[in-house]
Amino acid sequence: MMTIGMKLFTILSSILNNLYSLGAVDMKKINLFILTLFLASCDAGIGTGLLSKLLPTLLFKTNSISTQVGTGVVLTWASENANSCSASGAWSGTKEPSGSENVVINMAGQNEFLLTCTGTSNKTAFSSVLINGQKIFTGRVIDGYIRGAKVYIDQNNNFSNDENEPSTFTDNEGLFQLQYEHGILISEGGIDIITGNQIDKLALSLPLYGYTEYKTVTPLTSLLTFFENRINLNLALGIDNSIDLSNTDPEAMKNNAPIYSYLYEKGNQVAILALGLQVFVDEQSGDNKKSEGAFNSIASILEEKYLSSDKQVDIESSDFIEAVIDQFIELNTIKNINFIKPNETSVAHLKDILSSTLPVIELKSNEDITTAVFNFSTSVLMDDIRKAASNQFDSNLINAYKKGVTSYIASSQNLNETDLFPNTELNFDNLSILPTNETLVTNNETSISNSVVLVNNYNLITNDSSLPITLSNIANNNGLFTADIIVNPSFYSFERLSALEVNFNSSEGIVLNPESVKIDIFGHALNNNKGNNDFSLVWISPFALNTLENKKIGTLNFQLNSMNQSNIDLVVESMLIGGERNSINSKESGIDTTIYTLISNQTEINI
């Protein structure tokens, strides 16, 4: 079949021959023009024909962008001017230039399938598709069990249930079910099942690092949302390091052992502190907001005090409570346009109220007394905080808190004051807080000999044997993991490099922050140009020449959400450029995606 170019060539050749027969043009010029036209029409000239042969193209698609975990979707691709294709991301292996494949979705949340096709000129075409793995999980909202709370997954970190974000309500036992997505699990409002008190100012949260069948949303998981280094939370509060806050039910476990009684106490104290702060500010501004900002202030002060002392923080102390109140009010003064900074007397009353009440909140010897204290804290206490905010707090009421809070609570709840004295049955002096040192050591309680301990060793592993960017020499120092970042230009047959781009991200339990990636090339440090848990760094030779050989270019620093986690994925994406920059001889690799998995294993050692 004759192409359009050949048809055009035939027509123009005929016209030019007629012009020559009439003596209108020179024959040498005609021959040169016809030759150029012929080459171009046959895609052999210099222009779009040559480029189309050098540059591969790729169309990559799927028959479904969302499916249940464990089921399959069909990936289809078609390329031109490509000899081979390579899969990475959620699949792997060499692929034909065109084809289709049924792949099984194994992970809840976003699964990214990447495809790179290479042509004869070593130029590449790249495409990717995202497929959402759907999976249902069960959860429970606990501050006491809370019914009628709105629960949703906040996927853009604005603490608001947007139209496309899944949501539901808790049942009469505080339980709910949702389809898993990456984001922050948030509970708003509801009614405490035991006391029947409305807690509409309370917003609890839990950051979702990966799929599990069961989640708990509590006041302490709400602090996890705002901690810079989440493994510090258990240490800062003195909570046993074996407790995973994201799936532990403190209400159900509170009578099982001292470590759970203590967990229950700290959770309730944090909840009342956050709720009291929000009630005070809302009375001042009338904004009717929830308590996520209060949890943020509590987490900020708690982590700050822990890091400055490297010791457990006493959240019942007036020093801690006053620091949280001051920061929370200051932040609202700056960020909340409707908030008028309260007078010093109102703030002083708020500090006295909360500082005197929080130490009374604990697991009492009798369930009814425990319930009565929580009932007081979510009703009478909140009403008194509103009075303090609106300057209706008289001297008799402030004296009731400062000089006899147990008497005031007992009178309000029809109790004997002695019932509210510290519970002597509780002894939290010898709680077992596991250390997080270079090799996490825990006592092997099942061992006959006390001299045997279990040591957790960590490794980053990948199935790829040859990589352009390699992570090696992993080390664990007090819960901070480091790994060397090694670049290998010969992976793409580049003798040396003139530019590179590298991206690190993890949607699971690896915690990254803006300081996680330290890259230094020829004394030039690179800065992250993305956000938390997603890092992209670009280096370009200042000389526009091949200047970087195979070498360590920096260090990756990261932490874990929980030291009990293992088999967590870390994704490394890279692109390398060899040859003089902006030169026709420069060579650009496609995007290489490598998935590392952090594995821990235990070995016994004698000490």
C-alpha positions in Angstrom: 0.0 0.0 0.0 1.3 3.4 -1.0 1.9 5.8 1.9 0.8 9.4 1.9 4.5 10.5 1.6 5.0 8.2 -1.5 1.8 9.6 -3.1 3.1 13.2 -2.5 6.5 12.2 -3.9 4.9 10.9 -7.1 2.7 13.9 -7.7 5.5 16.5 -7.1 8.0 14.5 -9.3 5.5 14.6 -12.2 5.0 18.4 -11.8 8.8 19.1 -11.7 9.4 16.9 -14.8 6.8 18.9 -16.7 8.4 22.2 -15.5 11.8 20.9 -16.8 10.4 20.0 -20.2 9.2 23.6 -20.5 12.7 24.8 -19.5 11.4 26.4 -16.3 13.9 24.8 -13.8 17.4 23.4 -13.7 17.6 19.6 -13.8 20.4 19.3 -11.1 18.3 21.1 -8.6 15.3 19.0 -9.5 17.3 15.8 -8.9 18.5 17.0 -5.5 15.0 18.0 -4.5 13.5 14.7 -5.6 16.2 12.7 -3.7 15.5 14.6 -0.5 11.8 14.2 -0.9 12.1 10.5 -1.5 14.2 9.9 1.6 11.8 11.9 3.7 8.8 10.0 2.3 10.4 6.7 3.2 11.1 7.8 6.8 14.9 7.7 6.0 15.5 11.5 6.2 16.5 13.7 9.0 13.3 14.8 10.7 10.2 13.3 12.1 10.9 9.9 10.4 14.2 9.4 12.1 13.0 10.5 15.4 10.0 8.1 15.3 12.5 5.3 14.8 14.7 6.4 17.7 12.1 7.2 20.3 10.0 4.3 21.6 6.4 5.0 22.6 4.3 3.1 25.2 0.6 2.8 26.0 -0.1 1.1 29.3 -3.6 0.6 30.8 -5.7 -1.6 33.1 -9.2 -2.9 33.0 -9.9 -1.8 36.6 -8.3 0.8 38.8 -9.8 -0.8 42.0 -10.4 -4.4 43.1 -10.5 -6.5 46.3 -7.2 -7.7 47.6 -6.6 -11.3 46.4 -8.4 -10.8 43.1 -6.8 -10.0 39.7 -6.9 -7.2 37.1 -5.6 -7.3 33.5 -2.7 -5.1 32.5 -2.4 -4.3 28.8 0.4 -2.5 27.0 1.5 -1.8 23.5 4.8 -0.1 22.4 6.4 1.0 19.2 10.1 1.2 18.3 10.9 -0.9 21.4 12.8 -4.2 21.6 12.0 -5.2 25.2 10.2 -4.0 28.3 10.9 -4.3 32.0 8.3 -4.4 34.9 8.9 -3.0 38.3 6.9 -1.7 41.3 4.1 -4.1 42.2 5.3 -6.6 39.5 8.6 -7.5 38.0 10.4 -9.3 35.2 11.1 -8.9 31.4 8.0 -8.3 29.3 7.4 -8.5 25.5 7.1 -5.1 23.7 3.3 -5.6 23.6 1.0 -7.9 25.5 -1.3 -8.4 28.5 -1.1 -10.0 31.9 -3.5 -10.9 34.7 -1.9 -9.8 38.0 -3.2 -10.4 41.5 -3.5 -7.5 43.9 -1.8 -8.5 47.2 -1.7 -5.3 49.1 -4.4 -3.0 50.5 -4.1 0.6 49.3 -2.4 1.9 46.2 -0.4 -0.6 44.1 1.8 1.0 41.5 2.7 -1.0 38.4 5.6 0.4 36.4 6.7 -0.5 32.8 9.8 0.7 31.0 10.4 -0.1 27.3 13.7 0.3 25.6 14.4 0.8 21.9 17.4 0.1 19.6 18.8 3.6 20.4 18.8 2.9 24.2 16.1 5.5 24.6 13.2 4.5 26.9 9.5 5.0 27.3 8.0 4.8 30.8 4.4 4.5 32.0 2.7 3.4 35.2 -0.8 2.6 36.5 -2.2 2.7 40.0 -4.6 0.1 41.2 -6.3 0.4 44.6 -6.4 -2.8 46.6 -9.6 -2.8 48.6 -9.8 -4.6 51.9 -12.2 -4.3 54.8 -10.9 -3.9 58.4 -12.7 -3.8 61.7 -12.0 -1.1 64.3 -13.1 0.2 67.7 -13.2 3.7 69.1 -12.2 3.6 72.7 -12.3 6.2 75.5 -14.6 4.0 77.2 -16.4 2.5 74.1 -17.9 5.3 72.1 -21.1 4.8 70.1 -22.4 7.0 67.3 -19.0 8.4 66.5 -18.3 9.4 62.9 -15.3 7.5 61.6 -13.5 8.2 58.4 -10.1 7.9 56.7 -8.6 11.3 56.1 -6.4 11.0 53.0 -5.2 14.5 52.6 -4.4 15.4 56.2 -7.0 18.2 56.6 -8.9 16.5 59.4 -12.1 16.8 57.5 -14.3 14.1 55.9 -14.1 15.1 52.2 -16.6 13.7 49.7 -14.3 11.0 48.3 -13.1 9.7 51.7 -14.8 6.5 53.1 -16.8 7.0 56.3 -19.1 5.2 58.7 -20.4 5.3 62.3 -19.6 3.2 65.3 -22.3 0.8 66.6 -23.5 0.4 70.2 -20.3 -1.3 71.1 -18.0 1.3 69.6 -17.2 -1.0 66.6 -17.0 -0.1 62.9 -15.9 -1.5 59.6 -14.2 0.4 56.7 -12.5 -0.2 53.5 -8.8 0.2 54.0 -7.0 3.2 52.5 -3.7 4.9 53.4 -4.3 8.0 55.5 -5.3 9.0 59.1 -8.2 7.2 60.7 -10.3 9.7 62.5 -13.2 9.5 64.9 -15.4 12.5 65.7 -17.9 12.9 68.6 -20.2 10.2 69.8 -21.5 9.1 73.2 -19.6 7.3 75.9 -21.4 4.0 76.4 -20.9 3.6 80.1 -21.7 7.2 81.3 -24.0 8.2 78.4 -22.2 11.5 78.2 -21.9 13.3 74.8 -18.3 14.0 73.8 -18.9 15.9 70.7 -15.7 17.9 71.1 -13.5 14.8 71.0 -11.6 13.9 67.8 -9.5 10.8 68.1 -7.1 9.6 65.4 -4.8 6.8 64.3 -2.2 7.0 61.4 -2.6 4.1 59.1 0.8 2.6 58.1 -0.4 -0.6 56.6 -3.3 -3.1 56.6 -4.2 -5.2 59.6 -7.6 -6.8 60.3 -8.2 -4.8 63.5 -7.5 -1.2 64.6 -8.1 0.7 67.8 -8.6 4.4 67.9 -7.8 5.9 71.3 -6.5 9.1 72.9 -3.0 7.6 72.9 -3.1 6.7 69.2 -4.2 10.3 68.7 -0.8 11.4 70.0 0.9 9.0 67.5 -0.6 11.2 64.8 1.5 14.2 65.9 4.7 12.6 67.2 7.7 13.4 65.0 9.3 10.1 66.0 6.5 7.7 66.9 8.6 5.1 68.7 9.2 7.8 71.4 5.6 7.8 72.6 5.7 4.6 74.7 9.0 5.7 76.2 7.8 9.2 76.9 4.8 7.9 78.8 6.4 4.9 80.4 4.2 2.5 78.5 5.6 -1.1 78.1 7.3 -1.3 74.7 5.6 -4.6 73.9 2.2 -2.8 73.7 1.2 -1.9 70.1 -1.2 1.0 70.7 -2.8 0.6 67.3 -4.5 -2.7 68.1 -4.6 -2.8 71.9 -8.0 -2.3 73.7 -7.2 -0.6 77.0 -10.8 -0.9 78.2 -10.9 -4.7 77.8 -7.3 -5.2 79.1 -7.3 -2.8 82.1 -7.7 -5.4 84.8 -5.3 -8.0 83.2 -2.0 -6.7 84.4 -0.4 -3.5 85.8 1.0 -2.5 82.4 -2.6 -2.4 81.0 -4.0 -0.6 84.1 -1.3 2.0 83.6 -2.1 2.2 79.8 -5.8 2.8 80.7 -4.9 5.6 83.2 -2.7 7.5 80.8 -5.2 7.2 78.0 -8.0 8.7 80.1 -5.8 11.5 81.5 -4.7 12.5 77.9 -8.4 12.4 76.8 -9.6 14.7 79.6 -6.7 17.1 79.1 -7.4 17.3 75.3 -11.2 17.6 75.8 -10.7 20.3 78.5 -8.5 22.4 76.3 -10.9 22.3 73.4 -13.9 23.1 75.5 -12.1 26.1 76.9 -11.1 27.5 73.5 -14.5 26.9 72.0 -16.1 28.8 74.8 -13.8 31.7 73.9 -14.2 31.6 70.1 -17.5 29.8 69.5 -15.9 27.9 66.6 -17.3 24.5 67.6 -14.0 22.8 66.6 -12.8 19.3 67.6 -9.8 18.4 69.7 -7.1 17.5 67.1 -5.2 20.7 67.9 -5.2 19.9 71.6 -3.7 16.5 70.9 -1.1 18.2 68.7 -0.1 20.4 71.6 0.0 17.6 74.1 2.2 15.5 71.7 4.5 18.4 71.0 5.2 19.2 74.7 5.4 15.5 75.6 8.0 14.7 73.0 10.0 17.9 73.7 10.2 17.1 77.4 11.2 13.5 76.8 13.9 14.4 74.3 15.3 17.0 76.6 15.6 14.7 79.6 15.6 11.2 78.0 13.3 10.2 80.8 9.6 9.3 81.3 7.4 12.4 81.5 5.0 12.9 84.3 1.9 14.2 82.6 0.1 14.6 85.9 2.5 17.3 87.0 1.4 21.0 86.9 4.6 21.9 85.0 3.6 19.6 82.1 -0.1 20.6 82.1 0.7 24.4 82.3 3.2 24.1 79.4 0.6 22.3 77.2 -2.1 25.0 78.0 0.3 27.8 77.3 1.3 26.4 73.9 -2.3 25.5 72.9 -3.6 29.0 73.7 -0.7 30.6 71.9 -1.3 28.6 68.8 -5.0 29.4 68.8 -4.1 33.1 69.2 -2.0 32.9 66.1 -4.1 30.6 63.9 -7.7 31.1 64.9 -9.0 34.5 63.7 -12.1 34.2 66.0 -10.1 33.5 69.1 -9.4 36.4 71.5 -6.6 35.6 73.9 -8.1 35.0 77.4 -7.2 37.0 80.4 -4.6 35.7 82.8 -7.2 34.8 85.5 -9.1 32.6 83.2 -6.0 30.7 82.1 -4.8 30.4 85.7 -8.2 28.9 86.7 -7.9 26.4 83.7 -4.5 25.3 84.9 -5.6 24.9 88.5 -8.7 22.9 87.4 -6.9 20.4 85.2 -3.8 20.1 87.4 -5.9 19.1 90.4 -8.2 16.7 88.5 -5.9 14.7 86.3 -4.1 12.9 89.2 -7.5 11.6 90.4 -8.2 9.9 87.1 -7.0 6.3 87.4 -8.3 2.8 87.6 -10.0 2.7 91.0 -10.5 -0.4 93.1 -14.2 -0.5 92.3 -15.6 -0.3 88.7 -18.4 2.0 89.8 -16.0 4.5 91.3 -13.9 4.5 88.1 -17.0 5.2 86.1 -18.1 8.0 88.5 -14.7 9.7 88.1 -15.0 9.6 84.3 -18.6 10.8 84.5 -17.5 13.8 86.5 -14.6 14.5 84.1 -16.8 14.5 81.0 -19.7 16.5 82.5 -19.2 18.6 85.6 -15.5 19.3 84.9 -16.3 20.5 81.4 -19.1 22.8 82.6 -16.6 24.3 85.1 -14.1 24.8 82.4 -16.7 26.7 80.4 -17.3 28.9 83.4 -13.6 29.6 83.7 -13.4 30.6 80.0 -16.4 33.0 80.4 -15.1 34.5 83.7 -18.0 33.0 85.7 -15.7 31.1 88.0 -16.1 32.3 91.6 -13.7 31.9 94.5 -15.7 29.0 96.1 -15.4 27.0 93.0 -11.7 27.5 92.5 -11.1 26.6 96.1 -13.1 23.4 95.6 -10.4 22.4 93.0 -7.4 23.8 94.7 -8.0 22.7 98.2 -10.4 19.7 98.1 -10.9 18.3 94.6 -11.7 14.8 95.9 -14.3 16.2 98.2 -15.9 18.1 95.3 -15.9 15.0 93.1 -17.3 12.9 95.9 -20.1 15.4 96.6 -21.0 15.6 92.9 -21.1 11.8 92.3 -22.5 10.7 95.7 -19.3 9.0 96.8 -17.2 8.7 99.9 -14.2 11.0 99.6 -11.9 8.1 100.7 -13.0 6.2 97.6 -11.2 8.8 95.5 -7.9 8.6 97.3 -5.0 7.0 95.3 -5.6 3.3 94.6 -3.0 1.5 96.8 -3.6 -1.7 94.9 -1.8 -0.2 91.8 2.0 -0.4 91.8 3.5 1.1 88.7 7.1 1.3 90.1 8.4 -1.8 88.4 6.8 -1.7 85.0 8.9 -3.4 82.3 9.9 -0.8 79.7 12.0 -2.5 77.0 15.1 -0.6 75.8 15.6 0.4 72.2 19.4 0.2 71.9 21.6 -0.7 69.0 20.5 -4.3 69.0 17.1 -4.5 70.6 17.5 -6.8 73.5 14.6 -8.4 75.3 14.5 -10.9 78.1 13.6 -14.4 77.0 11.0 -15.2 79.6 10.6 -18.8 78.4 14.3 -19.6 78.9 15.5 -21.6 81.8 18.6 -19.5 82.2 18.4 -15.8 82.9 21.7 -15.4 81.0 20.0 -16.0 77.6 18.6 -13.0 75.7 17.0 -12.6 72.3 18.7 -10.1 70.0 16.8 -8.5 67.1 18.9 -8.1 63.9 17.7 -6.1 60.9 18.5 -6.4 57.2 17.4 -4.5 54.1 16.9 -7.1 51.3 15.7 -7.0 47.7 15.3 -9.6 45.0 17.2 -7.4 42.5 20.9 -8.5 42.2 22.3 -5.4 40.3 21.0 -1.9 41.0 21.8 1.7 40.0 21.2 2.8 43.6 22.0 0.4 46.4 21.3 0.6 50.1 23.9 -1.2 52.2 25.6 -1.4 55.7 22.3 -1.0 57.6 22.8 -0.1 61.3 20.4 0.4 64.2 21.4 2.9 66.9 18.8 3.5 69.6 16.0 3.0 67.1 17.5 5.2 64.4 18.4 3.2 61.4 21.0 4.3 58.9 22.1 2.9 55.5 24.7 3.9 53.0 23.4 5.1 49.6 25.7 3.8 46.8 25.5 4.8 43.2 26.5 2.5 40.4 26.8 4.2 37.0 28.0 1.0 35.2 24.5 -0.4 35.7 23.6 1.5 32.5 27.1 1.2 31.0 27.8 4.8 32.0 31.5 5.3 32.8 30.5 8.1 35.0 27.5 10.4 35.7 26.5 14.0 35.0 23.2 13.9 36.8 20.9 11.7 38.9 17.6 11.8 40.6 16.6 9.5 43.5 13.3 9.2 45.4 12.6 7.4 48.6 9.1 6.6 50.0 7.3 4.2 52.3 3.6 4.0 52.9 4.0 1.5 55.7 5.8 1.5 59.1 9.0 3.3 58.1 9.0 6.9 59.4 10.9 9.4 57.3 11.2 13.2 57.9 12.8 16.1 56.0 16.2 15.2 57.5 16.1 11.5 56.6 18.1 11.7 53.4 21.7 13.1 53.7 23.4 13.3 50.3 26.7 15.1 49.8 28.5 15.2 46.4 31.7 17.3 46.1 30.7 19.1 49.3 27.3 20.1 47.8 24.4 18.9 50.1 21.1 18.1 48.5 17.7 19.2 49.9 14.5 17.3 49.8 12.0 18.8 47.4 8.9 16.8 48.4 7.3 16.1 51.7 7.3 13.7 54.7 7.6 10.0 53.7 8.2 11.0 50.1 11.7 12.3 49.1 13.1 13.4 45.7 16.6 14.6 45.4 18.2 15.8 42.1 22.0 16.3 41.5 23.5 17.9 38.4 27.2 18.2 37.9 28.3 21.8 38.3 30.7 21.2 35.4 28.1 19.7 33.1 30.5 16.8 32.5 31.0 13.2 33.7 32.1 13.8 37.3 30.6 11.1 39.5 32.1 7.6 39.7 30.8 4.6 41.6 30.8 5.7 45.2 28.8 6.3 48.4 26.9 9.5 47.9 25.1 9.8 51.2 23.1 8.2 54.0 19.5 7.3 54.5 18.1 7.7 58.1 14.8 6.3 59.1 12.8 5.0 62.1 10.0 2.5 62.7 6.6 3.3 63.9 6.9 0.2 66.2 10.1 -1.7 67.0 7.9 -4.9 66.8 7.3 -4.4 63.1 9.1 -6.3 60.4 8.7 -7.0 56.7 8.2 -3.4 55.9 8.7 -2.1 52.3 10.9 0.9 51.4 10.7 2.0 47.7 13.7 3.5 45.9 13.2 5.2 42.5 16.2 6.5 40.6 17.1 8.0 37.2 20.7 8.4 36.0 22.2 10.5 33.2 25.6 9.8 31.7 27.6 11.8 29.2 28.0 15.6 28.9 24.8 17.3 29.9 22.7 18.9 27.1 24.9 17.1 24.6 23.6 14.8 21.8 25.9 12.2 23.3 24.3 12.2 26.7 22.4 9.1 27.8 19.4 9.0 30.1 18.2 5.9 31.9 14.6 5.1 32.5 13.2 5.2 36.0 14.3 2.2 38.0 12.2 1.2 40.9 13.5 -1.1 43.6 11.6 -2.4 46.6 13.7 -3.1 49.7 12.1 -5.0 52.6 13.2 -4.5 56.2 13.5 -7.9 57.8 14.2 -8.6 61.5 15.3 -11.9 62.9 16.0 -13.0 66.5 19.1 -14.9 67.6 19.9 -16.2 71.1 23.1 -15.0 72.8 24.5 -15.8 76.2 25.6 -12.9 78.5 
